[in-house]
Amino acid sequence: MEDAEWWVVVAAIVGSTVLLAGVCVLLLVCARALWDPIYCCHVSGPQMQVLHSSPMHRVTDTVHICEHIVTSGASSCLQRKITKYSRMVIVSHGEKLGLFNPCPLTDAVKKDIDKLGQVDTVCATNCFHYMCIHAYIAAYPGARFIVPAGLLLKRPQLLGRCEPYPEPPIGSVFPGTRYFRLPEFHQEHLIFVEDAALLWAADTISPHQPAAPNPGRTVLSPFMWPFLARLCVHSDQFKSQYGRPGAILFADYSRQFTGGDRRASVAIWQEVLGLPITRVSTAHGLYSGWVDVTKESLQALLEYVKARDTCWDLFGRFVFRTIVLGCCHCCFPEWTPLFKEPERSESTEAACAQASAVLPETSEQDLVIGCRNV
């Protein structure tokens, strides 16, 4: 074979390899952009089961954490069951209790709650963590139920039973706590519990702990355990974001759901991370109860939150907005109502009333949807 022919073969091989690598990267970015809308939120929840319950964690005399490992049942052969931790923070004020991020209300949890006091306020902290709220409505009919305003568009059937968080992005709905509404991620509400110096977040950050508790093979499959461990556990061989070890990480995949201008979100995070925080707890994550954090960890988290979007964030945002909010928006009813931003044109109540008129009546059983809702 002549030299010219060899060069043609080599060029063809190199070109094919580069093209294949480019296609693989493209597919990975698309998978990242559509992971939550397809893999998580289209998994139905009526078959949800509590696989494991930990004893209630006492943080302080007035703050406790309930913790379960739950699995969500797949609704078709194309969807997988997802196993994850589900946590709820309980704050006491005298005889009254505030519950944040309602978890499965098992008999043991109800008994523990009744020992602590009387349920006064139950708060869902973002638009995907509401699945268990009906159990609490039935068990505690005299309590006040607070959810993000966007959830009342997504689930107008909750009107009359739940009220939205107050309009100011920073405030309080229960004594001893403060909420901070993030403007870009499903109306996520960070909760600061003053007595415990504890920051609560449902999905926007991920605590890491070197020695995470392994519930055993009867709870997590041999495949799922290493997957969760690599996703949620910090150890010496892994570096956190911003190039240094850290106890908490920012869920950077949330950048793709934003409009691009993150200044308002950064301002909220700056105020939150300036608080005297020594503990962090989240709805998910592989650790026991909470994770102790330092000022250095909080500063590293803030610096990463402030970092500019990468090209992958921009491309992921383009894919998400083109497919989920654009050409295929009818296929994603769990997501599209969250981007209507009704507050710009009309009150939340009017927008929800309009949504109620066009959506069919839904029973409480039908409200139990979406594996991310746990």
Phi, psi and omega in degrees: 000133181288160182302321181298320180293323177299317180297323178296316180296313180298316180297321179295318180295313180297316180298318179296319180296315179297318179297316179297317178298319179297318178297318179298316179297318179300315180296321179295318179295318178297318179297320178296318182292329185253007183301307182294309183299323185263305188289319185268302193282349176262009174269127186280157187250354182301335180268013181301138179229147172271114183274329185203137177236131175270154171302149181301131180275129174266115177272307171220184179297335185248003182227128179225160180229127172268144186216128176230159161251125185237159174229142178253132183285141178283143182265353177207169182291346181271354184243152185252153170287144180241130180250133182201166172281148174227126184231153176224138177260132178245124180243130180259141172220099189065234178268357184264149181238140169247126183249127182242126182067071185304127179260176178308129183270080177283168178300321181294318179296316180298320179296317179296318179297315182296331177290327184283327182160202182256128181292121181253319186221134176236126186236125165276134188262351168206182190278005177240359183247066182230002191302323186269001190293332180292328177296324180284325176299319179290321185280330184229070186296339181272359183278164176263131183245124185238131180223161174300146181302324180297332179291332178288338170283318182290322180230076182298344178295345178281347177300139183092338177251330183234156176237154180282159170303151176303156184296321180303138183291345178230132180183202180216140176241357177206138183305139178085004180226156172227141175252151177226113183273122175280133188279001191228355188232083177054033182052046176297136178245116172282141181240127174254122180259109191296315186297328182259000186050043188248132174258128178250135173216140182282304190229350190275342176227160183228109176289152179236142179220129184301319184244084180279145181288131177258112183291348178109165184293338180291341182257310181246134181291160177303334178280316187290324183298306179297329177297311180294323181296316180291330182283325194238355187247133177266136174215174189299329184278353178252139174257141179282179174298159182067017168073022179213157177298146180202161183267339181223141181239152176274134179284085190292344177297340180292344179299329185287347180270357186269172177274354178113326179268107187256013185296320180295320179294317179299321180298319178296314181298321178300318180292318181296310186284356171274355179284161180284070183271130174237350180224150175226137173223150182222168180296323183238194181102145188263087178197177184251110174076288181206173178235132175284138183231161179246170176298326179295319178296318180295321179293319178297321177297315181298318181296325178287321177301322182282348183297149179290154176295142175274174178297329179290324175298316181296317181290319177300321177296319179297316179297313182299312184287329180288316186271305187287315183263353183250257190294334183242029187298332180292341181275356186231062183295341178286341188250315190300325178297338184284350183248013180279339177048063185296337184297343182283335187242332183201168182292158179300320182297317180294319179297320180291323177297321177296318179296323180296328182289333184257347179261143178292158176297142182232131179283169178298327178297321181290337181289344183275080182227150171090114183295334179291349185286350186290000000 
